[in-house]
Amino acid sequence: MSIIETPAAIQTFVEATNRGDAEAFAAAFTHDAELDDWGREFRGRDGVRAWDRTDNIGVQAHLTLDAIEPGASSDTYVATLTVTGNGHNGTGPMTFVLRDGLIASLRIAP
């Protein structure tokens, strides 16, 4: 595994979640972002906001970034995160694809 610096958008994803800042969270994504949470798909910032309300800040999620490494292609990163709160709890990978410094795609699945 390579040691890399965490891209700003992914750091914002984690920090905004932990402080319950839904606006900063949504702003970390592109306007046409795609979020896939174990096959449940959300599109655009409105979709990201909907997911955030039901599965992230809305259930008081707290994220710990355990590791991050480059993904299979340019601007792709695989982050291992531990999630705690009143929703899903556990540790697993999240695959981020960045574009223009924002999250264009997030896939949550092994």
For each residue, the residues with C-beta under 8 A, 3 or more apart:
1: 67 69
2: 69 70
3:
4: 68 69 70 77
5:
6: 10 11 65 68 79
7: 10 11 77 96 98 101
8: 11 12 101
9: 12 13 28 29 96 98 101 102 103
10: 6 7 13 14 65 68 77 79 96 98 103
11: 6 7 8 14 15
12: 8 9 15 16 24 25 27 28
13: 9 10 16 17 25 28 63 96 103 106
14: 10 11 17 18 63 65 81
15: 11 12 18 19 21 24
16: 12 13 19 21 22 24 25 28 57
17: 13 14 20 25 56 57 61 62 63
18: 14 15 62 63
19: 15 16
20: 17 57 60
21: 15 16 24 25 57
22: 16 25 26 49 52 53 57
23: 26 27
24: 12 15 16 21 27 28
25: 12 13 16 17 21 22 28 48 52 56 57
26: 22 23 29 45 48 49 52
27: 12 23 24
28: 9 12 13 16 24 25 102 103
29: 9 26 33 35 45 48 102 103 104 106
30: 33 99 100 102 103 104
31: 44 45
32: 43 44 104
33: 29 30 43 44 45 47 48 102 103 104 105 106
34: 41 42 43 104 105 106
35: 29 41 42 43 47 48 51 105 106 107 108
36: 39 40 41 42 105 106 107 108 109
37: 40 42 51 55 108 109
38: 108 109
39: 36 109
40: 36 37 51
41: 34 35 36 47
42: 34 35 36 37 47 48 50 51
43: 32 33 34 35 46 47
44: 31 32 33 47 48
45: 26 29 31 33 48 49
46: 43 49 50
47: 33 35 41 42 43 44 50 51
48: 25 26 29 33 35 42 44 45 51 52
49: 22 26 45 46 52 53
50: 42 46 47 53 54
51: 35 37 40 42 47 48 54 55 56
52: 22 25 26 48 49 55 56 57 58
53: 22 49 50 56 57 58
54: 50 51 58 59
55: 37 51 52 58 59 61 87 88
56: 17 25 51 52 53 59 61 87
57: 16 17 20 21 22 25 52 53 60 61
58: 52 53 54 55 87
59: 54 55 56 85 86 87 88
60: 20 57 85 86 87
61: 17 55 56 57 83 84 85 86 87 88
62: 17 18 83 84 85
63: 13 14 17 18 81 82 83
64: 81 82 84
65: 6 10 14 68 79 80 81
66: 80 81 82 91
67: 1 79 80
68: 4 6 10 65 77 78 79 80
69: 1 2 4 77 78
70: 2 4 76 77 78
71: 76 77 78 95 96 97
72: 76
73: 76 97
74:
75: 97 98 99
76: 70 71 72 73 95 96 97 98
77: 4 7 10 68 69 70 71 95 96 98
78: 68 69 70 71 93 94 95 96
79: 6 10 65 67 68 93 94 95 96
80: 65 66 67 68 91 92 93 94
81: 14 63 64 65 66 91 92 93 94
82: 63 64 66 90 91
83: 61 62 63 87 88 89 90 91
84: 61 62 64 89
85: 59 60 61 62 88 89
86: 59 60 61
87: 55 56 58 59 60 61 83
88: 55 59 61 83 85
89: 83 84 85
90: 82 83
91: 66 80 81 82 83
92: 80 81 108 110
93: 78 79 80 81 109 110
94: 78 79 80 81 106 107 108
95: 71 76 77 78 79 105 106 107
96: 7 9 10 13 71 76 77 78 79 103 105 106
97: 71 73 75 76 103 104 105 106
98: 7 9 10 75 76 77 101 102 103 104
99: 30 75 102 104
100: 30
101: 7 8 9 98
102: 9 28 29 30 33 98 99
103: 9 10 13 28 29 30 33 96 97 98 106
104: 29 30 32 33 34 97 98 99
105: 33 34 35 36 95 96 97
106: 13 29 33 34 35 36 94 95 96 97 103
107: 35 36 94 95
108: 35 36 37 38 92 94
109: 36 37 38 39 93
110: 92 93
